Amino acid sequence: MKLYFYFARRFAANLLGLFLVFVMLSALIEMIEVLRKFDRSDVGFLEILRLTSLRLPRALYQILPLIVILATLTLFLNLAKSSELVVTRAAGRSALRSLVSPVIVVFLVGAFAVAVINPIVAATSKQYKILENRYSKGVQSVLSIGPEGLWLRQGSDSGQTVIRAEHTNADGTILYGVTFFGFDSESLNSYRIEAAQAELLPDFWKITDAKEWTFEFDENSERGAVTTKERMIATDLTKEQIRDGFGPPSTIPIWQMPAFIQRLERAGFSSRRHQMRLQTELATPFLLVTMVMIGAAFTMRHTRFGRTGIMVLAAIGMGFSIFFVRNFASILGENGQIPVLLAAWAPPAAGLLLALGLLLHLEDG
């Protein structure tokens, strides 16, 4: 039992040390990126630090597999150099038993990252998007999903229009059970339109079976209501703005993702991107375990066998390959080319089995 705790402590120390190193490197890189992106005349130094701190958690979360595989390589290279692995094998401990402690530690780290760090990353990414839109004078999100349906917002020189719909088609270009609320430049409600359907065309909403109320001082709005079979309303919205209006799935905490997926499906949107994100996050602990197994498979051998540099490069190359395959499978899953569960879980599972087979062949074969 003491040996298990010893390996766990050494691995945790390496993991923490490398994490702190990457915190400093990532902070420097993210600060350079923020300075490049924003004009210093509009954004002060304190705001630069704030934007950097908001970008940093996401950057670290994305490179967590790299940190894990480097920590594994550092651990087993040091154990091999000091001949501690030779002593461990002489005591009757196989390579797989020596891996139990690092695997448990990294699985707990992965579970903690998904349960705790993921919501932090989502919150900081969302706040960064808000500040980015403010400082770059961009347009904030035009779309939101709530229990009462879909909400859109569009603006013009004359005022704002808020659109509510009960549901929509998959790409948000046709709205059903739709209501338009028009506001003038003084934010006063000027008109309301209820329609059975609204279709997004270039520069216009084509409204079908509509009833319109205009609100003017001392006038009965119901008496002046107009019913039309078809009507056009100018818009600057595009299909791409609606599709991207949710923001990236990474801005939604994993604990809120199932409810958000349900609201998306009720509104008529495709939730495949968010389902893919949810399953990928759930598979993260197993991906980190795979990285430990890959790093161990190439570096548990004694240094007297030589070719240590080649083995380290092979381990890092294999780790990057698994990471690339995972990202590629995620794209296929989001586009519906393969099932979501297969896209999220197959790369970690395949990498884990490959590393296990390699470890058994090299160490216990």
Secondary structure, 3 states (H helix, E strand, C coil): CHHHHHHHHHHHHHHHHHHHHHHHHHHHHHHHHHHHHCCCCCCCHHHHHHHHHHHHHHHHHHCHHHHHHHHHHHHHHHHHHCCHHHHHHHCCCCHHHHCHHHHHHHHHHHHHHHHHHHHHHHHHHHHHHHHHHHHCCCCCCCEEEECCEEEEEEEECCEEEEEEEEEECCCCCEEEEEEEEEEECCCCEEEEEEEEEEEEECCEEEEEEEEEEECCCCCCCCCCCEEEEEEEEECCCCHHHHHCCCCCHHHCCCCCHHHHHHHHHHHCCCCHHHHHHHHHHHCHHHHHHHHHHHHHHHHCCCHHHCCHHHHHHHHHHHHHHHHHHHHHHHHHHHCCCCCHHHHHHHHHHHHHHHHHHHHHHHCCC
